[in-house]
Amino acid sequence: MRITAIETWPVEMRHAHPYTIAYETIDRTTNVFVRIETSGGIVGYGCAAPDRMVTGETPESVIRVIRDVVTPELSGQDPLRIARHVHELQQNLAEHSSALAAVDMALYDILGKRAGLPIWRILGGYRRSIRTSVTIGIMPVGESIAEARSWIERGFHCLKVKGGRDLGEDIERVTKIREAVGEHVRLRFDANQGYTVKEALAFVRSTRGVAIELLEQPTPSRKPDLLGRVTGRVPIPVMADESLMNLRDAFRLARKELVDMVNIKLMKVGGIFEALQINAVARSANLQVMIGCMDEAGLGIAAGLHFALARPNVAYADLDGHLGLVGDPSHDAVIIRKGVLYPQETPGLGFELKGP
């Protein structure tokens, strides 16, 4: 079986409910879908969610590198040699992580279809489902409370509150949300690099009664040592997100004991194959792992879910990027019931995508 054709096409999707984080407001996103055809009749699908602020990519750059780099490299090759292909592509796609992730997904999709098994089973099959958090962006306190209650009414039991713009407002918002939803709902807080060390410490100190489950990326990503200064002085777990972009970052964070947890996003690290390597580093350092996401279509969420279900130390999930995306052609690639994600049980990633 050989790769015979690679096709890409962009899909712009509107957010039904635009949201704000520390450094921008998001009301729409564009994913690039990838289709890899083989001589055996098996077709694999993947998608990229480029983000100029996080991955440094645009939809146009993703399409260009897949056309100019990936297609010449993979045409005529055996699609089942995933480790070799990812290793070779990494040399030229170091600055194009979501493009690599899309190709990686499609190759794993082919592998699963060839084996007749869902990817989560091939990778280890540790669990059958995982609870996900849902995100509440930066908004006035009253709107935040209404949003939180809405998600709870829909069966979700874990909320991730965004902040990092105004310390006082952040403290008030999480405090009021806790009062509104009660003590049995899990609350996580993501500052998206918006705090100084002093502000991060003040936030934790002022929200002790709120029972925040974890603090995500409080300080700037380019200064990872600042994370260590927060981690060593607070009683709740501190998690790296934007500070973890590749395997080397994972090793540095683990070796210096800068965090308690890491957030692995396939779009940041380049797909499932690299996520497995990063997860091994985290496990060796006794770091807990969250599988996160960007503004991704259901197909990207499915890939993250399959990875999460396969490994025992991936204890947390923040896979809500597809919720509220209007026009997602792969929305049904995952199943969600009362805040719990389940994979489709068909081979591969479990979804057959129609072309453009």
N, C-alpha and C positions, 0 to 999 in steps of 0.2 A: 504493500500500500504506500502510495506516494502523494505528496501535496501537489495538486494540479492547478489550483487557483486561490487567490486571496482577494477578497472584496471588502471595501469599507464604505460606510455612509453615516453622515451626521444626523442626529435627531435633536431638535430643540424642544425642550419641555418647560412649561411654565409651572411655577410653584403656586398651588391653590392658596397657600398661606405664606407669603414672603416672610423671611425672618432676618434678624439682625444679630451679628456677633461682634466681637470687640473691634474688628477692623473693616467690616463691610456689611452691606445689606444685600441679601440674595433674593431675587424674585424669579429667576429662570436659570436653566442650565442646559448645556449641550453635551450629550454623550456621543461618542463615535462607536458604532457597532462594527464588528469584524466577523467575517464569514470565511472559513477555511474549508475548501473542498478537497476531497481525496479521490484517488483512482479506485478505491474500494467502495465508493458510494456513500461513505460516512462524511457528514458535514459537522464541523465544530463552530461554536459561536462564542464570542467574547465581547466585552465593551470597555471603553476607556471613558473616564470622567475627568478630563483635564481641568486643572485649576491654576491659573497664572500665579496666584498668591502662594499656593502650596507646592505644586509640582513644576511650576514654571512653563507649563504647556498651554496651547490653545487647540481647539478642534482642528484648525488648519495644519498645525505642526504635527499632530498625531497622524492625520491622513497622509501628510507628506513623507514622514519617516517610514510608515508602513509600506507606502508605495516604493520609495527609493532605497530603503535599507532591508526591511523585513522580506518583502516579496522576492527580490533577487537571492537573498540568503536561504530562504526556505523552499523555493520552488524545486520540485523534483525530489525533495527529501522525505525521509521516513518520519511521519508526524509523532510516532510513539517515543522517539528519542528526546524527550522533553529536557532532561538535564543538559544534554549537549547543546540543544538549540538555545535555551535560555542563557547558558554560559557564553555562547558565541555572540548572541545579540546584546548582552550586557556591555560588551566592549564599545558598541556604537550607540547604545540607547541609554547611557548613564544619565543623561539629562531629559529622558523621555519615559519616566516610570509608568505612567498610565497607559502609554502605547504598548510598552512591554507587557503590562498586566493584561491587556486585552488579548494579545497573542497567546500568552501563557494560559489564560482561561480557555481559549478555543482549543488549544492542544490538549488540555486536560479533558475537555468535553469530548474530544475524539477518542481519547484513551478510555473513558468511561463507556462510551457507546461501543467501542471495539470489544471491551470486556463484558459488556452487558450488565454493568453495575453503576450505581450512583457514585460520584466522586468521594463523598464522605465515607463510604464503606471501603473504597480502595485505599484511602489515606490512613485508615485506622479504625473508623467506626466506633468511637468511644461513646457518644451519646446520640440520641435520636432527635433532640430538640434543645433550644436554648432560649431563655428569656431575654428580650431586648429592652433597652431604655428608649424613650422618645425625647426629643429635644424641645425645650422652650427657649426661644430666642430672647434677646434683650428687648423688653417692652415695658410700659408702665405697670406698676404693681397690680392694679385692678385687672388689666388684661392678662397678666401672667397667671393670676389666680383663676380666672375664667378658663384659660387654656389648660391649666393643670387639671381642673375639675372635669373638663371635657375629655381628656385622655383617660382619666380614672373611670369615667362613666363608660368608656369604650373597652374597659377591661385591662388597661395597662397598669402595672404596679411599680414602675421604675421611671423616674423623670431625671433628665439631665438639663440643668439650668445653665444657660450661657450668661457670661458677665465679662468683667475686665475693663469696662469703661469708667465706672464710677463706684468706688468702694462702698460708700454709704448706701447707695441705691441697691447694690448687690446684696448687702447684708439685710436690708429691709425686705427685698424681694424674696429671698430664700426663707426668711423667718415667716413671712406672711403665707407663703406657699405651704410651709410645714403646718401652720395653724389650720389652713384650709383643707388639706388632704389627710391629716391625721398621722399617727406615728407608724403605721404599718407600710406606708409607701416609701420606697427607697429614693433618696435624693442624692444626685451627684452634681458637682459644680465644675464648670469648664471656663477658665478665665481667658483662654485663647491667647496666651502670652501677654496679657494686658497689665499685669501687676509687677511692681518691684518686690524684692524680698520682704521689705517692711510691710507693704500692703498685703501680701499673701499671709504673713503671720498675723496681721491684724484681722483679716477675714476669718481665719480659722479660730482665733481667740474669741471673736465676737459671735460666732455661730455654733459654739459648743453645744448649746441646748437644742440646736436644729437637727443634730445627728446626721451631718453630711457624710455620705459613705466614702467618697474619695474626692480629691482635688486634682483636676487635670490641667496640665501645662500652665501653671500660674505665671511663669516668667519667660522672657524672650528665648526663642529656640536657639539663637546663635551664641548664647551664653549658657551652655548646659550646666556649668558649675553652680549657677544660681539655683538650679533645681535642687542640688545637693544641700545648699544652705537652708532651703525650705524643708526638705525631707527630714533632715536631722533635728528639726526643732518643732515639729508638729505631731500630734497624736493620731492623725488620720493618714491613710495611704496617699502618696503623691504619685501621679502618673505622667509619663512623658508621652506627648503626641507629636507635635511639630518637630521636636528634638530627635525623633526617630524616623529617619528617611531610608536607612540601608543597614546592612549587616554590620558595618564598621561602627555606626552609631550605637547599635545594640550592644556591641562589645564594650565600647567606651562607657556607656551608661551603667552596664553591669559591673565592669572592672572597678570603677570608681565609686560604686554603690550610691549613685546619685538619685535614684528613685526606688519606689517600692513596686511599681507596675509600669507596663508599657502598652501603648495602644498601637496595634499593628493594623495598618490599612493597606489593602492590596494595591490601591492606586499609588500610594507613596513608595512602596517597596518593590513594585514590579511584578506582582502576581503571587500565585500559590506556592510555586517552587521556592522563591526567596523567603516567603513568609514562614515556611517550614524551617528554614535555616535560622532565621531570627528567633523563632519560637524555641528552638533547641538551645540557643544561647540564654534566653530568658529562663528556661527551665533549669539549666545548669546553675544559674545564679539565684534560683529560688524567687524569681520575679513573677508575679501574677500577670496574666495577659488578658487584654480586652481586644476583641476584633471590632474595629470601627469601620467607618465608611465616609465617603464624600457625598456629594449630591449625585447618587448613582441610580440608574435604572434597575429594575428588578433582577436583571441578569447579573449585574455586578454584585448585588446583595446576595444572590444565590451562591456565587463563587465564595464570598466571604463566609457565608453560612456553612458550606461544605467543609471549609477549612476549620472553622470553629468546632464543628461536631466531631471532627476526627481526633482532636488532641485533648488530653485530660486537663492540662494546665491553662487552657483557654476558658477561663471561668466567667468572663463577662462579655456581653455583646452590646454594641451600639449600632445596630443595623436598621436604621429607620430612614435612610436617605431616599428611598423610593416612595415613601408615604406622602401623598399630596402632589406627586408629579403628574401633571396633566399631559396626556399624550404619550405615556410610556408604553412602547410596544411589547415590553416583557414584564409587565406588572405582575402577572400570575406565575412568575418563575419561582416564587416562594409562597408558602402558606403561613398566615398569621392568625392565631386564635388567642384572644385575651392576653395579648402582649407576648405570646410565645411563638417563636419561629420554627417552622417545620420545612424540610426539603421536599420537593417532588421526588417520588420514589422511582422515577424512570431513569434509564442509564444516563451517564454524563452529568451535566449540570441540571438536567431535567426539564429543558425547555427548547422547543423548536421555534426559531425566530424566522419570521417572513422577511424577505428582502425589502429594499426601499421601494 
